[in-house]
């Protein structure tokens, strides 16, 4: 998959304003400072499409981007301690409503390859299973580890989250690692959507 152009669409702070589109939706979720913006920029082939920050908790809205073949939804970073309980509750409610009501063709759930998943990461995975949302894990910042440690860490994280090793991809936005693998997963999700829509049409005709 090649992205010719990618551009920002809009930011929303409430469920009433969720962006409506007929295109497949690929969502990106992860704890604060896990590298969501960097990953989005890597996929877009741009350096500043999604704003990156060294300050965790910057993404407080759902940000939508048009990638041509699909719309990418960047969900608020979770697990940031230095915000009020009220603010955390607001973010949580927004994310849960998004997961519950939106047609998500694939969600990229980001975890930091250097650390064990947090309780918030486990909660996110449980939500995805609960709402039957197709997802894959992306272990970011793989360049921060020795190459010999990458595969063992993927196995450890997969075991921790009780998913298959094939369901987790190592990525490094800085080095471009994992870009093609992630695009292959997105392409497969788009193909699955196309097949589902075709089957519905055939069923309706019958």
C-alpha positions as CSV (number, residue, x, y, z in Angstrom):
1,X,0.0,0.0,0.0
2,X,1.3,3.5,-1.0
3,X,-0.1,6.6,0.6
4,X,-0.1,9.4,-2.0
5,X,-1.5,12.0,0.2
6,X,-2.6,12.1,3.9
7,X,-4.2,15.1,5.5
8,X,-5.8,16.2,8.7
9,X,-9.7,16.2,8.7
10,X,-10.9,17.3,12.1
11,X,-10.8,16.9,15.9
12,X,-13.8,16.0,18.0
13,X,-14.4,16.2,21.7
14,X,-17.8,14.5,21.9
15,X,-19.7,11.6,20.5
16,X,-22.1,13.9,18.8
17,X,-19.4,15.0,16.4
18,X,-17.9,11.7,15.5
19,X,-16.8,11.9,11.8
20,X,-19.0,10.2,9.4
21,X,-17.5,8.4,6.4
22,X,-18.1,5.5,4.0
23,X,-14.4,4.8,4.0
24,X,-12.9,2.1,6.2
25,X,-11.9,3.3,9.6
26,X,-8.5,2.4,11.1
27,X,-8.1,3.5,14.7
28,X,-4.9,4.0,16.7
29,X,-4.9,3.6,20.5
30,X,-2.3,3.5,23.2
31,X,-1.1,5.0,26.4
32,X,0.2,8.5,26.6
33,X,3.7,8.9,25.0
34,X,3.7,5.4,23.5
35,X,4.4,6.9,20.1
36,X,1.0,7.2,18.4
37,X,1.7,10.5,16.6
38,X,5.1,9.2,15.4
39,X,3.5,6.0,14.0
40,X,0.9,8.0,12.2
41,X,3.5,10.3,10.7
42,X,5.5,7.2,9.6
43,X,2.5,5.7,7.9
44,X,1.7,9.0,6.2
45,X,5.3,9.5,5.1
46,X,5.2,12.9,6.7
47,X,7.0,14.4,9.7
48,X,4.4,16.8,11.0
49,X,0.9,15.5,10.0
50,X,0.2,14.4,13.6
51,X,1.7,16.7,16.2
52,X,4.2,14.9,18.5
53,X,5.1,16.1,21.9
54,X,7.5,15.0,24.7
55,X,4.7,15.9,27.1
56,X,2.4,12.9,27.7
57,X,-1.4,13.5,27.4
58,X,-1.3,15.9,24.5
59,X,-3.9,14.1,22.5
60,X,-7.1,14.8,24.3
61,X,-9.4,14.6,21.3
62,X,-10.1,12.1,18.6
63,X,-8.2,13.3,15.6
64,X,-9.2,12.1,12.1
65,X,-6.9,11.9,9.1
66,X,-7.7,11.1,5.5
67,X,-5.3,8.5,4.1
68,X,-7.1,8.2,0.8
69,X,-8.1,4.5,1.0
70,X,-9.1,4.8,4.6
71,X,-9.7,7.3,7.4
72,X,-7.4,7.0,10.4
73,X,-8.8,7.9,13.9
74,X,-6.2,8.8,16.5
75,X,-7.8,8.2,19.9
76,X,-6.8,10.1,23.1
77,X,-3.7,8.7,24.9
78,X,-4.7,7.0,28.2
79,X,-3.0,6.3,31.5
80,X,-1.5,9.8,31.9
81,X,-1.3,10.5,35.7
82,X,-1.1,14.3,35.7
83,X,-4.6,15.1,34.8
84,X,-7.7,15.3,37.0
85,X,-10.0,12.3,37.6
86,X,-12.7,14.2,35.9
87,X,-10.6,14.7,32.8
88,X,-9.7,11.0,32.8
89,X,-13.3,10.0,33.1
90,X,-14.2,12.3,30.2
91,X,-11.5,10.8,27.9
92,X,-12.6,7.3,29.0
93,X,-16.2,7.9,28.2
94,X,-15.3,9.4,24.8
95,X,-13.2,6.4,23.9
96,X,-15.7,3.9,25.1
97,X,-18.5,5.5,23.1
98,X,-16.2,5.5,20.0
99,X,-15.4,1.8,20.5
100,X,-19.1,0.9,21.2
101,X,-20.7,2.8,18.3
102,X,-18.3,3.2,15.5
103,X,-17.6,0.7,12.7
104,X,-13.9,0.1,13.2
105,X,-12.3,-2.1,10.5
106,X,-9.0,-2.4,12.4
107,X,-7.6,-1.0,15.6
108,X,-3.8,-0.7,16.1
109,X,-3.3,-1.1,19.8
110,X,0.1,0.4,20.7
111,X,2.4,-0.8,23.5
112,X,5.9,0.2,24.4
113,X,8.2,-2.8,23.5
114,X,10.6,-1.9,26.4
115,X,8.0,-2.3,29.1
116,X,5.4,-4.8,30.2
117,X,1.8,-3.7,29.3
118,X,0.1,-1.5,32.0
119,X,-3.3,-2.2,33.6
120,X,-4.7,0.4,31.2
121,X,-3.3,-1.6,28.2
122,X,-5.0,-4.7,29.6
123,X,-8.3,-2.8,30.0
124,X,-8.1,-1.6,26.4
125,X,-7.5,-5.1,25.1
126,X,-10.5,-6.3,27.2
127,X,-12.7,-3.6,25.6
128,X,-11.6,-4.7,22.1
129,X,-12.6,-8.3,22.9
130,X,-15.8,-7.2,24.5
131,X,-16.9,-5.1,21.5
132,X,-15.5,-7.7,19.0
133,X,-13.3,-5.1,17.4
134,X,-10.6,-6.4,15.0
135,X,-7.2,-5.4,16.4
136,X,-3.5,-6.0,16.2
137,X,-0.8,-5.0,18.7
138,X,2.0,-2.8,17.6
139,X,5.1,-2.8,19.9
140,X,6.6,0.7,19.4
141,X,10.2,2.0,19.9
142,X,11.8,-1.3,18.7
143,X,14.9,0.7,17.8
144,X,15.5,1.3,21.5
145,X,16.3,-2.4,22.0
146,X,19.1,-4.6,20.7
147,X,17.8,-6.5,17.7
148,X,18.3,-9.8,19.6
149,X,15.9,-8.6,22.2
150,X,13.0,-7.7,19.9
151,X,11.5,-11.2,19.2
152,X,11.8,-12.3,22.9
153,X,10.0,-9.1,24.0
154,X,7.2,-9.7,21.4
155,X,6.7,-13.2,22.9
156,X,6.7,-11.8,26.4
157,X,4.2,-9.1,25.6
158,X,1.9,-11.5,23.7
159,X,2.0,-13.9,26.6
160,X,1.2,-11.1,29.1
161,X,-1.8,-10.0,27.0
162,X,-2.9,-13.5,26.1
163,X,-2.7,-13.0,22.4
164,X,-0.8,-14.8,19.6
165,X,2.7,-13.7,18.7
166,X,1.4,-13.4,15.1
167,X,-1.0,-10.7,16.4
168,X,1.9,-8.3,17.5
169,X,4.2,-6.3,15.2
170,X,7.4,-4.6,16.2
171,X,7.7,-1.0,15.0
172,X,10.1,1.9,15.0
173,X,8.8,5.2,13.6
174,X,12.4,6.5,13.7
175,X,13.8,3.7,11.5
176,X,10.6,2.9,9.5
177,X,10.5,-0.6,11.0
178,X,7.1,-2.3,10.7
179,X,5.6,0.1,8.2
180,X,5.0,-2.4,5.4
181,X,3.8,-5.0,7.9
182,X,1.2,-2.6,9.3
183,X,0.1,-1.6,5.8
184,X,-0.4,-5.2,4.9
185,X,-2.7,-5.6,8.0
186,X,-4.6,-2.5,7.0
187,X,-5.0,-3.8,3.4
188,X,-6.3,-7.1,4.8
189,X,-8.8,-5.3,7.0
190,X,-10.0,-3.2,4.0
191,X,-10.4,-6.4,1.9
192,X,-12.4,-8.0,4.7
193,X,-14.8,-5.1,4.8
194,X,-15.2,-5.3,1.0
195,X,-16.1,-9.0,1.2
196,X,-18.5,-8.4,4.1
197,X,-20.3,-5.7,2.1
198,X,-20.5,-7.9,-0.9
199,X,-22.0,-10.8,1.1
200,X,-24.6,-8.4,2.5
201,X,-25.6,-7.3,-0.9
202,X,-25.9,-10.8,-2.2
203,X,-28.0,-11.8,0.9
204,X,-30.3,-8.8,0.3
205,X,-30.7,-9.7,-3.3
206,X,-31.7,-13.3,-2.4
